[in-house]
Amino acid sequence: MSIPRLVIAAPASGHGKTSVTTGLLAALRDRGLTVSPHKVGPDYIDPGYHALAAGRVGRNLDPWLVGEELIAPLFRHGAQRADIAVVEGVMGLFDGVADRPGFASTAHVAGLLSAPVVLVVDTSGMARSIGALVRGFASFEPSVRIGGVILNRVGSDRHRQILTDALEEVGIGVLGSIGRHDALVTPSRHLGLIPAAERSAPARETVAALGRIVGQSVDLDAILALAGSAPDLPGEEWSPPGTVVSDRPVVAVAGGPAFTFCYAETTELLTAAGADVVTFDPMHDSRLPAGTAGLVLGGGFPEVHAEALSGNEPLRRSVAAAVAGGAAVAAECAGLLYLAQTLDGHPMCGVLPAEASMSGRLTLGYREAVAVTPSVLAETGTRVRGHEFHRTACSPAAGDAAAWKWRTPTGEVRAEGFVAGNVHASYLHLHWAGVPGAADRFVAACAKAV
């Protein structure tokens, strides 16, 4: 497969990767190009802005969640019929899994895709030192090809010239120079940027402004030339496997402002397994889609919208009735909170024997977990890799039949989540492309519930 592609990276978080990537996607689209957006790591929020900018679903590439062998196939799948693919990195260029140096880092994914890297550098308070910084990044892993730098938050023309001269000393070119703009700042809160789906018109305005700024400040012809220098990417593209059931059960997938976290491949896998997938909004819809036999309640920010979710009592009753009627349920993080008795004192669906509330502690990290109880997603003993990302807590943390157990970095074995009948609820985010058979198993359970 021949697809022009490049990776947008940075020395660390906070240098402006997301703003520059989003602006670049929008600027390339404004040129009439079909752009495929991708994100390294488990992040759900950045792909929402990518999708707005590109007019095409944002997709994640995470070797920890799906395995190294699936990165290139998933990329090929997502980049079908695109003129160029832009991959935003995560954290610093070489930052990955803590106990496996470099694994699942931006550099790791760039290598798996044979893609050149553009380094975005916040130049605030920096002058000639940028040469040393970029030279160090370029030489740290010789297999990673840094094709150029985008200077961000440049203070003046004189500042730009000093920075450019320093990079010429080390033989690395400048692909763009962006000044200090309020439009390049996206609102954030307790878990990072506010998702695009929650901001609607303001998010579109932000994306449009980013596109204009990047289009004026970055050499798009040079970007296209660099992306075009990537070699052919041999191999097959990923396609969602599935053992199709005959009844095509309806699977309702939560969406709307409170449920913004769902990997694109999840619905593709459900459809391939034989489900009719319908999206619903727990904040505004008064009932589940007709014939619902299964529910997928993904991640999001129910803690921000707890009052509205609680106020939609007809839908909460509809969910509880579906569960009582045997519908299969896969809930993770936000879905877990929504199924609890209460969230910060607001009544929720009351399906799980747990109370949920905001906490002062951020729980964040990759997990290697084992299924404790057979469920609609996995047999007992199934090993999965997932990700936790929340500032809430459930009491108790696990039901009589827990969903998963894993060993914490301190060596403690932790049981987490709830399995009850056809309900599987947990804080653990999974990428179903990395859990073979999960979608088939879930849809089969839905078919039995019809």
SVG drawing of the C-alpha trace seen along z (x, -y; Angstrom):
<svg xmlns="http://www.w3.org/2000/svg" viewBox="-40 -40 66 59">
<polyline fill="none" stroke="black" stroke-width="0.4" points="0.0,0.0 1.4,-3.4 0.0,-6.2 1.9,-9.4 2.1,-9.7 3.9,-11.4 3.9,-11.5 3.6,-14.7 5.6,-14.4 7.1,-16.6 9.8,-16.5 7.1,-16.3 3.4,-16.9 2.4,-20.6 4.3,-21.6 1.2,-21.9 1.0,-18.6 -2.8,-18.4 -3.4,-22.0 -0.8,-21.7 -2.1,-18.3 -5.7,-19.5 -4.8,-22.6 -2.7,-20.6 -5.6,-18.2 -7.9,-21.2 -5.5,-23.0 -4.8,-19.9 -8.5,-19.3 -9.0,-22.9 -6.6,-22.1 -9.1,-19.5 -7.2,-16.5 -8.7,-13.5 -6.9,-13.3 -6.8,-10.2 -6.3,-11.2 -4.7,-8.8 -3.6,-9.1 -0.9,-7.1 -2.0,-5.7 -5.4,-5.1 -6.5,-8.8 -10.2,-9.3 -10.3,-13.1 -7.8,-14.1 -9.4,-12.0 -12.6,-13.9 -10.9,-17.1 -9.1,-15.2 -12.4,-14.0 -13.9,-17.5 -10.8,-18.8 -10.6,-16.0 -14.2,-15.2 -13.3,-11.5 -13.3,-9.4 -10.2,-9.6 -8.5,-6.3 -6.1,-5.1 -2.9,-3.2 -1.7,-1.5 0.7,1.4 -0.1,2.1 -3.8,2.5 -3.8,4.4 -0.2,5.7 2.6,4.6 1.4,6.9 -1.9,5.0 -0.6,1.4 0.2,1.4 -3.0,3.4 -5.2,1.0 -3.5,-2.0 -4.1,-0.6 -7.7,0.0 -8.2,-3.6 -6.3,-5.2 -8.2,-3.6 -8.8,-6.1 -6.9,-8.9 -4.5,-11.2 -2.4,-11.6 -2.4,-10.2 -1.4,-12.3 -0.6,-10.5 -0.4,-12.5 1.9,-11.2 1.6,-10.8 3.6,-12.5 7.3,-12.9 8.6,-11.1 10.2,-8.3 7.8,-8.0 6.0,-4.6 5.2,-1.8 7.1,-2.5 8.7,1.0 9.3,1.6 11.5,-1.3 10.0,-2.8 7.2,-0.3 4.0,-1.9 5.8,-5.2 5.4,-7.6 8.8,-6.5 7.7,-2.9 4.6,-3.5 6.5,-5.7 8.9,-2.7 6.1,-0.2 4.6,-2.5 8.0,-3.5 6.8,-7.1 8.9,-10.3 8.5,-12.4 7.8,-16.1 8.9,-17.5 6.7,-20.3 8.7,-22.4 7.4,-25.0 10.1,-27.6 9.0,-29.9 12.0,-30.9 14.3,-29.1 16.8,-30.3 20.0,-28.6 19.4,-25.7 16.8,-24.4 19.6,-23.0 20.9,-20.9 17.5,-19.7 16.5,-18.7 19.9,-17.2 19.6,-15.0 16.2,-13.8 17.4,-13.1 20.3,-11.0 18.7,-9.2 17.3,-6.4 18.9,-6.5 16.0,-4.4 13.6,-7.3 13.8,-9.8 13.0,-13.4 12.2,-15.1 11.8,-18.6 10.6,-20.9 7.5,-23.1 8.4,-26.0 5.5,-26.8 4.8,-29.9 7.5,-31.9 7.8,-35.4 9.0,-37.5 10.7,-37.5 14.1,-37.9 13.3,-34.9 12.3,-32.9 15.6,-33.7 17.7,-32.6 15.8,-29.4 16.1,-28.7 19.8,-29.4 20.4,-27.0 18.6,-24.2 20.6,-24.9 23.7,-24.2 22.5,-20.7 21.1,-20.0 17.4,-19.9 15.0,-22.2 12.1,-24.2 8.7,-23.3 6.7,-26.0 6.8,-28.8 3.7,-29.5 3.4,-32.6 1.5,-32.9 -2.2,-32.7 -5.2,-32.4 -6.9,-30.2 -4.3,-27.5 -5.5,-27.0 -8.3,-24.5 -10.3,-24.5 -9.5,-21.7 -10.6,-20.3 -9.9,-17.4 -9.0,-14.8 -7.5,-17.0 -9.1,-18.7 -12.9,-19.1 -14.2,-16.7 -15.2,-18.2 -18.7,-16.6 -19.4,-18.7 -18.4,-22.0 -20.3,-21.7 -20.1,-25.1 -17.2,-26.5 -15.2,-23.3 -15.8,-23.8 -14.8,-27.5 -11.6,-26.4 -10.8,-23.8 -11.4,-26.4 -9.1,-28.9 -6.4,-26.3 -6.7,-25.4 -6.2,-29.0 -3.3,-29.6 -1.4,-26.4 -2.2,-26.9 -0.6,-30.4 2.3,-29.3 3.4,-25.9 4.9,-25.0 2.2,-22.6 4.1,-21.7 7.1,-20.7 4.8,-18.7 3.3,-16.8 6.8,-16.2 7.9,-14.7 4.9,-12.5 5.3,-11.4 8.9,-10.2 7.5,-7.4 8.1,-4.0 5.4,-1.6 3.8,0.2 3.5,3.9 0.9,6.3 -2.8,6.6 -5.2,4.1 -7.2,5.1 -10.8,6.1 -13.3,6.8 -13.7,10.6 -17.0,12.0 -19.1,15.1 -22.4,13.5 -25.5,14.5 -28.7,14.9 -31.1,12.7 -29.1,9.4 -29.8,8.3 -30.0,4.5 -27.0,3.3 -27.5,-0.2 -24.2,-2.2 -24.2,-5.2 -23.2,-8.5 -23.8,-12.2 -22.0,-14.6 -21.6,-12.3 -20.4,-9.2 -17.7,-10.4 -15.2,-7.6 -15.6,-4.7 -13.0,-3.3 -14.1,-3.3 -13.4,0.4 -15.8,1.3 -18.9,0.6 -17.2,2.1 -16.6,5.3 -20.2,5.4 -21.6,5.0 -19.3,7.7 -20.4,10.0 -24.0,9.6 -25.4,6.8 -27.5,3.8 -25.7,1.0 -27.8,-2.1 -26.4,-5.1 -28.5,-6.6 -27.9,-9.6 -28.5,-8.8 -28.8,-12.6 -31.6,-13.3 -33.3,-10.1 -36.4,-9.0 -36.1,-5.3 -33.7,-2.8 -33.9,-2.0 -36.7,0.4 -35.7,4.1 -32.5,3.4 -30.9,6.7 -27.5,5.3 -26.0,2.2 -22.4,0.9 -21.8,-1.9 -18.4,-3.2 -16.3,-6.0 -16.9,-9.7 -17.7,-12.2 -20.9,-11.3 -19.6,-13.0 -19.8,-16.3 -23.3,-15.6 -24.6,-13.7 -27.6,-16.0 -28.8,-15.7 -28.3,-12.0 -30.1,-11.5 -32.9,-13.9 -33.6,-11.6 -35.5,-9.2 -37.5,-7.5 -34.2,-6.4 -32.8,-5.2 -35.9,-3.1 -35.6,-1.8 -32.0,-0.7 -32.9,1.0 -35.8,2.8 -33.5,3.9 -31.0,5.4 -33.8,7.1 -35.1,8.6 -31.7,10.2 -30.1,7.7 -26.3,8.1 -24.3,5.1 -20.7,4.1 -19.9,1.1 -16.6,-0.6 -15.7,-3.5 -18.5,-6.0 -20.8,-3.1 -19.9,-1.6 -20.8,-4.9 -24.1,-5.2 -25.2,-1.7 -24.4,-2.4 -27.0,-3.3 -25.8,-6.9 -23.1,-9.2 -22.2,-12.1 -25.5,-11.6 -27.5,-11.7 -29.6,-8.6 -28.4,-6.5 -29.7,-3.3 -29.5,-1.3 -28.3,1.8 -25.1,2.4 -24.7,2.6 -22.3,-0.3 -22.1,-4.1 -19.9,-6.2 -18.3,-9.6 -15.6,-12.0 -12.3,-11.5 -9.2,-13.6 -7.0,-10.9 -6.2,-10.4 -6.1,-6.7 -4.2,-6.4 -2.2,-3.7 -2.0,-0.5 -3.2,2.7 -2.6,6.4 -5.7,8.1 -7.3,11.6 -11.0,12.3 -12.1,13.5 -15.7,14.5 -17.1,15.8 -19.1,13.0 -20.6,11.7 -17.0,10.5 -14.6,13.2 -14.2,16.7 -12.6,17.0 -8.8,16.8 -8.8,14.6 -5.9,12.2 -6.4,8.7 -4.5,5.4 -6.5,2.3 -6.2,-1.2 -7.6,-3.1 -8.2,-6.8 -10.5,-8.4 -10.9,-10.6 -13.9,-8.7 -14.3,-5.8 -16.9,-3.1 -17.7,-1.6 -17.4,1.3 -14.7,1.5 -15.9,5.0 -19.0,7.2 -19.3,10.7 -18.3,11.7 -15.5,9.4 -14.8,8.6 -11.0,8.5 -8.0,8.8 -4.5,7.5 -1.3,6.9 -0.5,3.3 3.0,1.8 3.4,2.3 2.6,6.0 -0.9,5.9 -3.5,8.1 -6.6,6.0 -10.1,7.2 -12.3,4.8 -15.6,4.5 -18.9,6.4 -20.3,9.4 -23.9,10.2 -26.0,12.2 -25.5,10.6 -23.8,7.4 -20.1,6.8 -19.0,3.5 -15.5,2.2 -13.2,-0.8 -11.0,0.9 -11.0,-0.5 -10.4,2.2 -9.7,1.9 -11.8,4.8 -9.6,5.3 -7.0,6.5 -9.4,8.9 -10.1,11.6 -13.6,13.0 -15.0,10.4 -17.4,8.9 -18.6,12.3 -19.2,13.5 -21.1,10.3 -23.3,10.3 -24.0,14.0 -25.2,13.2 -27.4,10.4 -28.9,12.8 -29.9,15.2 -31.5,12.2 -33.8,11.4"/>
</svg>
